[in-house]
Amino acid sequence: MIIALFGIAFLVVIIACIIASFFVRRHRETDTPQPGWTMTDEVFNDPSTNRVMRVWLDQGGERHYVIEANQKAI
């Protein structure tokens, strides 16, 4: 009985994590670039979301990933 309860709780946590992953942004990911960022030529398909992303650099050289609007997967 206790094992079944742990199994159900485990499944609930896994399902909640999967659902939350659709709404949570990844590290340095955003919808729009910030003022002062420089667009690069680097574009890639994010394998976990199947979205096309472009790399932007801020003044400090840090990379940021911006969703390319109206782009199909590469």
N, C-alpha and C positions, 0 to 999 in steps of 0.2 A: 504494500500500500504506500509506504513512504517513498519507495523507488519510483512508483508511478507519479506521485506528486512532484518529485524532483524533475522527472522527465517532462511533465506538463509545464512546470515553471521554466525549465530550460528552453522549451519550444517557444514559449511566450516571449522570453528575452530575445531569442534569435529573430523571431518575426518582427519584434519592435525595432531591433537594430537595422534590419533590412528596410523597413518602412522609413525609418529616420534617415537612412543614407540617401534617399531621394530628395530630401529637403535640406540637408546640411551641405554647406560649401566646403570644398577641399582647401587645403593650405594655399594661400595667396591667390585664390580664385575670386573673380568679381564679374559683374555684368558690364560695367563700363570703366574705362581707364580714368584715372585721376588727373587733374591738371598738372602739367610738368612731366608726365610720363612720356617716354619715347617709344614709338611702335617699332618692332623689329620685323624682319622677314620670316621669322620662325613661326610656323603654323603646324599644329599636330592634332591628331584625333585622340581624345582622352579615352582609353580603352575601358575605363570603369563606367563612364557615362555615355560614351559614343557621341560626344559633342566635339565640335571643332573649336580649338582654342588658339589664341594668338598670344605670343609672349611680348610683354611690354617691360621696359626698364624704368625704374624711378631714378632720381638724381643721385642716389647712393649706389646705383648699379644693381639693386635688388630686382629679381625677376618677379613679375606678376602675370597671371594667366586670365585673359579676358575672353569670354565667350564670343565667337564670331557669329553675328546675327545672320540669319538666312543662309547658312552654309550647311551643305550636306556632308555627311561623314566622308573622310578621305578614303 
